[in-house]
Structures are given as structure tokens and as C-alpha cells.
């Protein structure tokens, strides 16, 4: 009985590897998208010469809009 249980646990663990790898790949691309949006919003804020609270508000709205020009 112990051997069957161990074999079952090993097979379940081995099956989770590809699933976890897919999840990591998806989250990394999401992080890349967020970074690109943030850089776009920063560049727009720089072009407008924004500083302080106005810059913070602009970047917040810009990131919520997906980095699209405002």
C-alpha cells in the first residue's frame, strides 16, 4: 500500500512541473507588458515636463489606460 501511495505522489508531482512552468511563462510576459507600459508613461510624463504630484497622477492614469497617449 505504501509503494502505491508513493508512486501516486511521485506521478502527481511530475505532472505538476509543466503546469507550473506554463504559469511562470505567463506571469513573465505580463511583467514585461507592465514594464513597457510604465516606460511609455514615464516617457510621456518627461515629454510634458511633469514633476511631483502632477507627474504621479498622470502616470497613474496613463498606466490604467495601458500606456496610451493622453
C-alpha positions in Angstrom: 0.0 0.0 0.0 2.9 2.4 0.8 4.5 1.7 -2.5 1.3 2.5 -4.4 0.8 5.7 -2.4 4.4 6.8 -3.1 4.1 6.0 -6.8 0.9 8.1 -6.9 2.6 11.1 -5.2 5.6 10.9 -7.5 3.4 10.8 -10.6 1.3 13.8 -9.4 4.5 15.8 -8.6 5.9 15.0 -12.0 2.7 16.1 -13.7 2.8 19.5 -12.0 6.1 20.5 -13.4 4.8 21.5 -16.9 1.8 23.2 -15.3 4.0 25.4 -13.1 6.3 26.2 -15.9 3.4 27.5 -18.0 2.2 29.7 -15.2 5.7 31.2 -14.8 5.9 31.9 -18.5 2.6 33.7 -18.5 3.5 35.8 -15.5 6.8 36.9 -17.0 5.1 38.1 -20.2 2.7 40.1 -18.0 5.6 41.6 -16.2 7.2 42.6 -19.4 3.9 44.3 -20.6 3.7 46.2 -17.3 7.3 47.4 -17.6 6.7 48.5 -21.2 3.5 50.4 -20.2 5.4 52.0 -17.3 8.3 53.1 -19.5 5.8 54.6 -22.0 4.1 56.6 -19.3 7.4 57.8 -17.9 8.5 59.0 -21.4 5.2 60.8 -21.9 5.5 62.5 -18.4 9.0 63.5 -19.3 7.9 65.0 -22.6 5.3 67.0 -20.8 7.8 68.2 -18.2 5.7 66.9 -15.3 7.1 66.8 -11.8 5.8 66.0 -8.3 2.1 65.3 -7.7 1.1 66.1 -11.2 3.5 63.5 -12.6 2.3 60.9 -10.1 -1.3 61.5 -11.1 -0.5 61.5 -14.8 1.5 58.2 -14.6 -1.3 56.6 -12.6 -4.0 57.4 -15.2 -1.6 56.5 -18.0 -0.9 53.1 -16.6 -4.6 52.4 -16.1 -5.2 53.3 -19.7 -2.5 50.8 -20.8 0.2 53.4 -21.7 -1.9 55.0 -24.4 -1.2 58.7 -25.1 -3.4 61.1 -23.1 
